[in-house]
Amino acid sequence: MKQTKKSGGKEKSPLERMSELKEMRDRNLISDVEYERKKDEIMKEL
């Protein structure tokens, strides 16, 4: 699933996305498995 740009700004950097992803995991909003899967997707974009 591709991320779409927000209507008022630019696309987030991989670093920003990784930070948000870690925060979601730390708050137990996503599982460790989901975190690792999404992290791998972001890393492949680098």
SERO-4910 file (N, C-alpha, C, O; in steps of 0.05 Angstrom, whole numbers):
BEGIN
 pado doro    nc1    nc2    nc3   cac1   cac2   cac3    cc1    cc2    cc3    oc1    oc2    oc3
  Met    A     17    -23      0      0      0      0     18     25      0     34     28     18
  Lys    A     14     42    -19     30     66    -22     18     88     -4     -6     90     -1
  Gln    A     35    104      7     26    128     21     20    150      2     35    154    -17
  Thr    A     -2    164      7     -8    187    -11      0    212      3      2    213     28
  Lys    A      6    232    -13     13    258     -2    -10    271     13    -33    267      4
  Lys    A     -5    285     33    -26    300     47    -33    324     31    -16    335     16
  Ser    A    -57    333     33    -66    355     15    -51    381     19    -48    396      0
  Gly    A    -41    386     43    -28    412     47      2    411     48     15    432     52
  Gly    A     15    388     45     44    388     49     58    367     32     46    354     15
  Lys    A     83    363     39    100    344     24     99    317     38     90    314     61
  Glu    A    108    297     24    109    270     35    130    269     57    150    283     57
  Lys    A    124    252     77    142    250    100    167    235     92    166    217     75
  Ser    A    189    242    105    214    228    100    213    200    113    197    196    131
  Pro    A    230    182    103    232    156    116    237    158    146    227    142    162
  Leu    A    254    177    154    261    180    182    236    188    198    231    178    220
  Glu    A    220    206    188    195    214    201    176    191    203    163    187    224
  Arg    A    174    176    182    156    153    182    165    131    202    149    119    215
  Met    A    192    127    203    202    107    222    197    116    251    190    100    268
  Ser    A    200    142    256    195    153    283    166    149    291    160    141    313
  Glu    A    147    155    272    119    151    278    113    121    282     97    114    300
  Leu    A    125    104    266    121     76    268    130     65    296    115     50    309
  Lys    A    153     74    305    163     66    331    145     76    353    139     61    372
  Glu    A    135    100    350    117    111    371     91     94    372     81     89    394
  Met    A     81     86    349     57     70    349     62     43    362     45     33    377
  Arg    A     85     31    358     92      6    371     95     10    401     85     -6    416
  Asp    A    108     31    409    112     37    437     86     41    452     84     35    476
  Arg    A     66     51    438     39     55    450     21     31    446     -3     32    453
  Asn    A     33      9    436     18    -16    432     -6    -12    413    -26    -26    415
  Leu    A     -3      6    393    -23      9    373    -19    -10    350    -38    -17    336
  Ile    A      6    -20    347     12    -41    327     29    -62    341     43    -56    360
  Ser    A     28    -86    330     44   -108    341     73   -106    332     80    -91    313
  Asp    A     90   -121    345    119   -122    336    121   -133    308    138   -124    292
  Val    A    104   -152    300    104   -163    273     97   -141    253    110   -139    232
  Glu    A     76   -126    259     68   -104    241     90    -83    239     95    -72    217
  Tyr    A    103    -77    261    125    -58    262    147    -67    244    157    -51    227
  Glu    A    156    -92    246    178   -102    230    171   -102    201    188    -95    184
  Arg    A    146   -110    194    138   -111    166    139    -83    154    149    -79    132
  Lys    A    128    -63    168    127    -36    157    155    -24    156    162     -9    138
  Lys    A    171    -30    177    199    -20    177    214    -30    153    229    -15    140
  Asp    A    211    -56    147    224    -67    123    215    -53     97    232    -48     80
  Glu    A    189    -46     95    179    -32     72    193     -4     69    201      4     48
  Ile    A    195     10     91    207     36     91    237     34     84    247     50     69
  Met    A    251     14     95    279     11     90    285      5     61    305     13     50
  Lys    A    267     -9     48    270    -16     19    268      9      2    279      9    -21
  Glu    A    255     30     11    252     55     -4    278     71     -4    281     89    -20
  Leu    A    296     65     15    321     81     17    340     75     -5    362     87     -6
***
